[in-house]
């Protein structure tokens, strides 16, 4: 699979996606902030050699519609991170599929008989649902305020700044790289949220100082972050990374929400990171090989 490159086409985990990338500097998000189901069908076809068509989208449309109306799932999106929500959605996904077994026997058979096919469809739908339901329930500020008291977890990390050494007052690459390591680890694990502008004690410090000192305004700050994603993590993972500046108690906090990748993410194509509890660890050699074999 090697179609000719286009400006609006990139290799996404599981297949080729047509999108513009995080082009809106103010949000760092793609289009409607979700993976359209037609693209999900394309990803499934590309990854597994199937030949499902746009008409097969109805099967997933119905699953999505029923899930959106589920009160427990709506509440879960309100109080959980994306990674925790995906665990909850996973438990109910099989039931949603079985409810529609007569509607499309081909897709039903593949979902029930191929764990890898099911996982990709399930994770893609779950991420879309979370983004939709979380927006309906709470403001971005309130979502962050619910996350902070949980403290740092496998799927949640705080960083006081993106590039500023608060003691020296200088811009440091090792601090920027630390954020990229966390993002790579989230992608290789179960996804998660990185909150930049929150210190280790859970205090909202904001990123105003480094924006003023190094970037002049928020748009340039976000553009710089996008460039780091492109060069360190890779454009292939754009669809799985949402980032934006959110006002929390009058201060700018950057929230970076990462989905769970379906192909390994290597930082600068060389280093492989995972989450272990609230820590980010680099795997090499046999451990890396075994993890990738088991996870992907």
Beta strands, then each sheet from edge to edge (+ up, - down):
strand 1: 9-12
strand 2: 15-18
strand 3: 156-159
strand 4: 164-165
strand 5: 170-171
strand 6: 192-196
strand 7: 241-248
strand 8: 251-258
strand 9: 266-267
strand 10: 271-276
strand 11: 279-283
sheet 1: 1+ 2-
sheet 2: 3+ 6+ 8- 7+
sheet 3: 4+ 5-
sheet 4: 9+ 10- 11+
end
